[in-house]
Amino acid sequence: MRGNIVLTFLVVMGSALCWLPIMWEPSLEFPPWIPPLCVALCTGLSTALNRRRWPVFLFAAGMGTMGGLCFGFVMGFPIDPIARSFMPYALAVEMVVVVIGSLLSIFVAGTIRISPEASRTPLWVALLGLVAFGPVALSLTPPLVKRRIARNDRIATERFASLQNAVERTAAEAGDPKRICDGSALRRHYAGPPFSDDDWRRIAGNYVKEDGYIFMLYCHETGGYKIDARPARVRGDGTRQLCCRAEWNRTGRACLPCTARDRL
């Protein structure tokens, strides 16, 4: 009896805590399939340990998931009203996915025959590991996010400086400032951290995202150009706001820091 209570408790806790690492902001950005997989494994392992209690474990997984999602939404409530309006639908979809995944894991666990007591130990260890996944991931989030932000800031600064240099060299080589609107021409003079092929086709006039930052070259500025770079998200991606603007007739080709009016 006591073992059944412990199993049910572990399923509830494992199903609830596994959602927090992806809902807490800033997060480590785990793939969205990780929490449903953890819930399914919790249900399946518990069923393998006690097949007759599988309906209880399925119910416990659903309740734990509901509690974890609700708590995560409360702690990381979206600022965007559009995102808030989709929360009930997201909750419903996640619940359906969890139920389907748990039923599949129960079916698989039902085919496993476990008789020796020694063979049950790895299942208990695996179940405890799944319960610990959420708290351990949360404890590692602050230092790892800090490290990611420092890396993103450094790479963004390098990209920004190299993009500025590429703009200046492209304009000087062609003798026509309008050439800076050609991504392929810019690419030949760029020596910083790489942009993708699609980025080079779009960067002149559209934001492109690399390593947590978005970049854009405004090549149609009156008599000049503007380069803008900023974190893609307010929290968790970066801390720097990079922007410069050049006016050919006034400052030559020196890209000066943007004023508050120049920023978007």
N, C-alpha and C positions, 0 to 999 in steps of 0.2 A: 504493500500500500504506500509506504513511504517513498519507494522508488518511483512509483507512478506520479506522485505529487512532484518529486524532484524533476522528472522528465517533463512534465507539463510546464513547470516553472521555467525550465531552461528553454523550452520552445518559445514561450511568451517573450522572455528576455532577448533571446537571440533574434527573434523576428522583429522586435522593436528597435534594438540598438543598432542593427546593421544599416538602417536608413539614415542615421544621423551623420555619418561621415560625408555623404553626398549632398545633404540638405543644409549643413552648417556652412555659412559663408564668412570668410573665404574657405574653400574646401580644397581637397587634394584632387578633385575632378576624376573620381573613379568612374568607370563605364556604368551606364544606368542599369545594366543587367546584373551587376554584382549583388545588390540587395535581394532581388527576387531569387537569385541562385542560393544565397545564404538561407533564406526562409525555406526554400524547397529542401535543402540539405538537412536543416534542423528537423523538419517534419519527417523526412525519410529515415534519418538516423534513429530518431525516437521510435518510429514504427518498427524498424529492424530490431530494436531492443524490446519492444512489447507490441506485437501485431494487433492484439485485441483492443488496444486503446487508440487506434488510428483516428476514429472520429473526434476524440478529445484533442488529439494533437493537431488535427486539421483546424478545429475551432480555435485552439490556442494560437496557431500561426496567424489566423485571420485577425484575432483580437490584438495580438502583438503588432502586426503590421499596421492596423488602424491606429493604435496608440502611437507608434513610432512616426507615422506620417503626420498625424495631427500635431504632435509635439514639434516635429521638424518644421511644419508650416508656421506654427506660432513663433518659434525662435527665429526663423528666417522668413518672415512674412514679406512677400514681394512688394516693392514700392510701386511698380508699374500696375495701374488699374486693369490693364488688359490681362496681365499675368494673373492677377488675383481672380479675375472672372473665370479663368480656366482651372482654378484649383479643384473645384468639385469634380470636374471631368478627369483630371489627372489622378485624383484619389480613386475614382471608380475604376479607371483603367488599371492602375497598379493592383487593386484588390483582385480584379479578374485574372491578371497575370499570375499573382501569387497563388490563387486557388488552383488554377490549371497546373502550375508548376508543382505545387504540393501534392496534388492528386497523382501526377506522373511519378513523383518520387515515392509516394506510398505504394503505388503499383510495383515499382522496381524493388522496393524494400520487402514487399510481400513475397518475392521470389527467392529471397536470401534465407538460407537455413543456418541458424546459429544455435549450437548446442553447448559446446564447452564454455565454461565460464571465462576462461582465459581469452577466448576470441572476442569477448564483449568489451574488453578493456580499450582496444583501439577506437571502438565506436564511441565510448564515453569521452575519450580524449579528444576525438574529432568534434564532438558536440560542444564540449567546453571551449575548444578553440574557436568555433563559430560564434559562441556567445561573447568571447573576448575580442572578436574582430572589431566591433564598433568602438568600444572604449579605447583600445590600443590605437586605432586609426585616429581618433579624436585627439589623443595625447600627442601624436606625432604631427598633427596638422600645423600648429603654430610655427615650429622651427622649419618645417619643410616649405611652408608657404612663404616664410621670410626669405628663405634661400631662393625660391623661385622668383620672387619679386626682385631681389638683388640681381639675379641673372637677367631677367627681362629688362631691367633698367639699363644694365650695361650694354646689352645687345641693341636695344633701341637707340641709345646714344651713338653707337657705332654706325648703325644703319642711317640715322639722321645725318650725321656728318658726311658719310660717303655719298648719300643721295644728293646732298647739297653740292658736293664736289662734282658729281656727275652732271648736274644741271649746268653748273658754270662751264665745265669743259665742253659739254655738248653745244651750248650757245656760242662759245668762243670758236670752236672748230667749224661750225656751220656758218658763222657770221649772221645767223638769223635766229633771234630769240624764240621764234615760233617752233623751232625744231625740238625744243624741250618737251613738247606735247607728244613726241614720238617715243614710246616706251622702248622700242628696239634700239634707238639711237642712245637713249640714256643708259641702257644696259651695257653697252660697249665701254662706257667710262665708269661703271660702278664697280667698286672693289670691296664692298662691305659684306656683312652676313647676307646670304642669298635670299632673294625673292623668287617665287615660282614664276613659271611662264605666264600663267593667268594673271598674276600680280602685275607683271610688266605691261600686259595689254590693258589693264584697268587703272593703274595707279595715277595716271594723268587725268584727274577729274572724278575719281572714285576712291573710297577708302578700301584698303586692303589690310588684312590681318596677318601678322606673323609674331609668334612668341609673345602673345599677350598684349601687343600694341597694334593700333591701327595707324596707317600712314596714307597721306594723300599729297599730291602735287597739284596746286592750282596754277595751271600753265596759262590761263587766259586772263590773268590779272592785267588791268590797264597799265601798260608800260612796264611790266615786271612779272613776278611770280611769287608764290607763297608755298611753303612746305609746312605741313602740320603733322604732328605725331602725338598720340596720347594713349593712355591705357584703355584697352577695350572695355574693362569693367572698372568701376570706382574702387572696388575692394578686391584684392587678391591677384591683380595682374601687374601693377606697376605704380610708381609714385610720381613720375616726371611728366610734365607738360612741355613738349618741345614744339616750337613754332618760330619761323623766321620769314621775313618778307623783303623782297628786293624790288626797287624801282629803277629801271635802267637809266632813266634820264636824270635821276637825282643822286643816287648812291653808286652809280656804276653797277658792278656785279657783286657787290658785297651784300650778303643776306643778313639783314639786321634783325634783332629779336622783335617779335610781334608785340604790338601794344594790346591792351585789353579790347580795343575796338576791332582789331584784326582777327582775334580768336573767334572760332565758331562755337 
